[in-house]
Amino acid sequence: MTDPRTALVVRGGWDGHQPVEATNLFIPFLEENGFTVRIEESPAIYADAEYMATVDLIVQCNTMNTIERPQFEGLRAAIEAGTGMAGWHGGIADSYRNESDYLTLIGGQFGCHPGKHPDERTGEQSDNYVPYTVNMLPAAAEHPITRGISDFDLVTEQYWVLSDDYIDVLATTTQKVREWDPWNRPVTSPAIWTRQWGRGRIFVSTPGHRVEVLEDPNVRTIIERGMLWAAR
């Protein structure tokens, strides 16, 4: 019998992303796949080098928060040494705006999520829910995270992502040009990507605004596979 692997769930930040409910959705899956799971409500644990050396997978859902430099350095050192990191939506791609090196580590940063026509907005989160397609790239066909998954449609926040070319993109999404938008050609952003950093793997899915999106069969399958892929 093999020893269990360790998963660290770091959650918090903006409540609109349901960090507790969202991560609770995946904890049973991790346990069923042989992980012991530890939950932390802040990134402070990242500064504990002795503990971080034992972590096989970090699942982070921590939106619009801040990270102290020793905490970030602990996170980066763990990943470079082989700890995997996985997350979705703002919990990984809009986490620590105060730390530019974190943005470099992840490889893609939330820029905005263009919403409905101004006349249709009511001041609720749903102002930013739009219909869009997640387009799978050729590289996705045989990748263990996305194998067997075709293009699929969602109605939720569509992330416009600022990214670099060191990410390995599995799927994209394209912002259309609508009559009220200030841009004048379609803008394609990565929607699902991976990244190798040192000996560690990073997985990001931009779909995942709330639990109802995470429960979409395609989104849930991709995230579950992504966590397993990223783990040491």
N, C-alpha and C positions, 0 to 999 in steps of 0.2 A: 504494500500500500504506500503510495507516495504521500509526502508531507503536503499539507494544504498550502496554497499560495496566499499571499496577503494582499488585500485590496483596501486602499484608503479612500474614503469618500469625504471630500471637502466641499461643504455646501454653505450657502448663505447669500448675502447681498439682497438685491431687489426681490421683494416678495412676489411681484407679478409673474415671475418665472417659476413659482412654486418649487423652490429648491428642495424642500423636505418631501413633498408628495412626488416630485419627479424622480429623485434619487431612490425613494422607497419603491418605486415601480421596478427598478433594476436590481436591487439588493438580493431578492430571492434568486434571480437568475445567476448572480455571481456565486451565491452560496451553493446552488445546485451544480455549479461547474468547479467546485473544489476550492473556493476562496473563503478565507476568514475575513470578515469585513469590520473595519474600524471606521467610525464616523466622527468627524471633527467639524465644528461650526465656524472655523476661521482658518486662514493659511498659516497660523503661528506654528503648527506642527511641522511645516516644511523646514524650519530652522533646526530641528532635532536630527542631526546627521546620523546618529547611531540608530534611531528608529527608521529613518528614511532608507537606510541601506537594506532594510528587511522588506521593503514594499515592492511588490511585483507590478502593481497597477494602481495608478491614481485616477479616480473618477471625480472630476471637479464640476460643480454647478454653483458658481459664485459670481454673480453679475454686478458690475458697476461698484466694485469694492476697491480697496487699496491693499497693497502688499508692502511690507517693510523690506529693505534691501537684504538683510540676512535671511529672511524667509524666502525671497526670490532666489538668492544664491543657493540655498539648500535645495529648492525645487530643481533648479537647473543642474546642479551637481548630481542629484539622484537620477535624473533622466539621462545625463551623459554616461552614467555608470550602468544603465540598463533598465531602470524603472520605466514602465510604460505609462502613458497619460492619455486619457480619453475624455471627451465631453461633447456637449451639444449647445448650439445657440449661444446666447450671451453668457452662459455659465463657463465657457472656455474662451470664446472669441470676443467678449466684452467684459473682461474680468478686472484687470488692473491697469487702468489708463495712465496711472502715475509712473509706470515702469516701462520705458521703451524697450528694454531688453526682454521683457516678457512678450511683447508684441513680436519681436524677432524670433523668440523661441517657438511660438505657435505658428507663425507664418502667414496668418490672415487675421484681420481685425474688422469687427463690425464698423461700418461707416454710417449707414442709415437704412431705414426700411420705408421707402415711399408708400404712402397710403392711398386711401380712396380719394375721390374728387372732394375738394373742400366743402362743397355743398352737402355731402353725404356724411360728414363727420359729426359725432355727438359728444366727443370728449372721452370716449371709452377706449380700452385697448383695441377693440374691434375696428377703430378708425384705420388701423394699419393692416387689417386682414384683407388680402387680395388673392384672387385665383392665380396660380402660376404652376409651371411645370418644372420638375427636377429632371434634367436631361442627363442620362448616363453616357459616359464617354466610352470609346472602344476599350480603353484600359480596364474598364469596370467589368467587362464580360467574363474574365477569368480570374478576377481578384477575389480572394476569399471573403472579403467584406461585402461585395456587391454581386457576386456570381448569381445568375438567374433572375436578377431584378431588372425590369425594364423601366423606361421613363414613367413617372407617375405624377399625378396632380395633387396639389394641396390648396387649401384656402386658409392662409395664416400669414404671418410676417414673412416677407421676402427680403432676405438680407442682401444688401449691396456691400460687398466685402473688399477691403483694400488688402492686397496680398503681394507676395513675391513669387519668383519662379523656382524657388527651392521646394515648393510643395508639390506633391504628386496628386493631381486632381483626378478624382473618380467620377464626379458629376458636377454639372454647372446649372445655373439658372440665369435667365436673361430678363432684365428690366426692359419692358416695352417703352416706347415713346408715346405718351398720351397727350392730348391737346393742352392740358394744363401743366405739363412738366417743363422745366427749363432746359433739359438736355435734348439734343436733336438727333441722336442715333441710339440704337439699342446698346445696353451695357450688360456684358456677361460677367458673372462672378462665380468663383468656386462655391459649390454647395456642400460637397463632401470631399475631404482630402486627408492625406496622410503626410507624415514628415519623419524623417530619420534624423535624430539629434544625438551625436555620439553613438552610444550603444542602445539608446532608447528609441522607442517608437511613439509617435503622437498621432491620434485620430481625432478628427473634428467633423461633426455634422451640423450645418447651420439650421436645418429644420429641427424644431423641438421647443417652441415657444412655451407651451403649457402641456399638461398631461394628455389632453385630448389629441394633440399632435403626436406626442410620443407613442400613443396607442395606435396610431396608424400602422397597419401591418408592415408596410415597407420601411417606414422610419424606425420602428422598433427592431425589426430584423437587422437593419444596417447598424444600429447602435450596439445591439447585443454582439454582433459579429465584430464590430470595431473594437469593443472592449477586449474581447478574447485575442484579437489580432495584436493589439498594442501591448498586452501583458507580457512581462518577461518570460 
